[in-house]
Amino acid sequence: QVQLVESGGGSVQPGGSLTLSCAPSGFSDHGYCMGWFRQVPGKEREAVVVKHVGAGTVYYNDDTDKDRFSISLDEANTLTLQMSQLQPRDTAMYYCAADRRWTCWTGNSASTFNPKKFPYWGQGTQVTVSS
């Protein structure tokens, strides 16, 4: 049974930094794509960044986030999202997600970053950026 356990999050002032972590379990190989999504009340869940555990490839939904958000995997395949230069617009519930696929990129961004293509989800962690 696949489980994703998130940690991190919290409240920071604009310009601050936060780190989110997601520890997966239940996968028997490295053939899966993990990612971070976020959602604010009243809006659809949107992808932030995805990374393939086996291939190591990374795709950002918004390329401008590359300057502020960094994603990495450790030896236990814990997915870490280091966020810096946070702004109020980054305030959201952040979710870790995973899908068994041999590549994150599915041919187009609409499919690659579609939350409905990810069957496994963490419980979510709140990130609040406010002065």
C-alpha positions as CSV (number, residue, x, y, z in Angstrom):
1,Q,0.0,0.0,0.0
2,V,1.4,3.3,-1.1
3,Q,1.7,6.0,1.5
4,L,3.1,9.6,1.3
5,V,3.9,11.3,4.5
6,E,4.5,15.0,4.4
7,S,6.3,17.2,6.9
8,G,7.3,20.8,7.0
9,G,5.3,23.9,6.1
10,G,4.3,26.7,8.4
11,S,4.1,30.4,8.4
12,V,6.8,32.8,7.2
13,Q,7.1,36.5,6.2
14,P,7.5,37.5,2.6
15,G,10.9,36.8,1.4
16,G,11.3,33.9,3.8
17,S,12.1,30.2,3.2
18,L,10.4,26.9,4.0
19,T,11.2,23.3,3.4
20,L,8.6,20.6,2.7
21,S,9.4,16.8,2.8
22,C,7.5,13.8,1.5
23,A,8.5,10.3,2.5
24,P,7.0,7.6,0.3
25,S,6.4,3.9,1.1
26,G,4.9,1.0,-0.7
27,F,6.8,1.4,-3.9
28,S,8.8,-1.7,-4.9
29,D,10.9,0.0,-7.6
30,H,12.0,3.4,-8.8
31,G,9.5,3.7,-11.6
32,Y,7.3,6.4,-10.3
33,C,6.9,10.2,-10.6
34,M,6.5,12.3,-7.5
35,G,5.6,15.9,-7.2
36,W,4.3,18.8,-5.3
37,F,1.0,20.4,-5.9
38,R,-0.8,23.3,-4.1
39,Q,-4.3,24.5,-3.7
40,V,-6.1,27.5,-2.3
41,P,-9.7,27.5,-1.3
42,G,-12.0,27.9,-4.3
43,K,-9.4,27.2,-6.8
44,E,-8.2,24.0,-8.6
45,R,-5.2,22.1,-7.4
46,E,-2.2,23.0,-9.4
47,A,1.2,21.4,-9.9
48,V,4.4,23.1,-8.8
49,V,7.1,20.7,-9.8
50,V,7.5,17.0,-10.5
51,K,10.5,14.7,-10.3
52,H,11.0,11.1,-11.5
53,V,12.5,8.9,-8.8
54,G,14.3,6.6,-11.1
55,A,15.3,9.0,-14.0
56,G,15.8,12.1,-11.8
57,T,14.2,14.3,-14.4
58,V,12.5,17.5,-13.1
59,Y,9.8,19.5,-14.6
60,Y,8.4,22.8,-13.3
61,N,4.9,23.8,-14.1
62,D,6.0,27.4,-14.1
63,D,9.6,27.8,-15.2
64,T,9.9,31.0,-13.1
65,D,9.7,28.9,-10.0
66,K,13.1,27.4,-10.8
67,D,14.7,30.5,-9.3
68,R,12.9,30.1,-6.0
69,F,12.0,26.4,-5.6
70,S,14.5,23.5,-5.5
71,I,13.5,19.9,-5.5
72,S,15.6,16.9,-4.4
73,L,15.6,13.3,-3.4
74,D,17.6,11.6,-0.7
75,E,18.7,8.0,-0.4
76,A,15.3,7.0,1.0
77,N,13.6,8.7,-1.9
78,T,12.2,11.4,0.4
79,L,11.2,14.3,-1.8
80,T,12.2,17.7,-0.5
81,L,11.0,21.0,-1.8
82,Q,13.1,23.9,-0.7
83,M,11.2,27.2,-1.1
84,S,12.8,30.6,-0.9
85,Q,11.8,34.2,-1.6
86,L,8.3,33.2,-0.7
87,Q,5.5,35.6,-1.4
88,P,1.9,35.9,-0.3
89,R,0.8,34.3,-3.6
90,D,2.5,31.1,-2.5
91,T,0.1,30.7,0.4
92,A,-1.7,27.4,-0.1
93,M,-2.1,23.9,1.1
94,Y,0.8,21.9,-0.4
95,Y,0.3,18.3,-1.3
96,C,2.8,15.6,-2.3
97,A,1.6,13.2,-5.0
98,A,2.9,10.2,-6.8
99,D,2.1,8.1,-9.9
100,R,3.5,4.9,-11.2
101,R,5.0,5.9,-14.5
102,W,8.4,5.4,-16.1
103,T,8.7,9.1,-17.0
104,C,7.1,12.2,-15.5
105,W,6.8,13.8,-18.9
106,T,3.8,12.3,-20.7
107,G,4.1,14.3,-23.9
108,N,2.5,17.6,-23.0
109,S,2.3,19.8,-19.9
110,A,-1.5,19.5,-19.5
111,S,-1.2,15.8,-19.0
112,T,2.1,15.8,-17.1
113,F,0.9,18.2,-14.5
114,N,-2.7,17.0,-14.3
115,P,-3.6,16.2,-10.7
116,K,-6.1,13.6,-11.8
117,K,-3.2,11.6,-13.3
118,F,-1.7,11.1,-9.8
119,P,-3.5,8.5,-7.7
120,Y,-1.5,8.7,-4.6
121,W,-1.6,11.8,-2.3
122,G,-0.2,12.9,1.0
123,Q,-2.4,14.6,3.7
124,G,-1.3,18.1,2.8
125,T,0.6,20.7,4.7
126,Q,-0.2,24.4,5.0
127,V,2.2,27.1,3.8
128,T,1.3,30.7,4.8
129,V,3.2,33.7,3.7
130,S,2.1,36.9,5.4
131,S,3.6,40.0,7.1
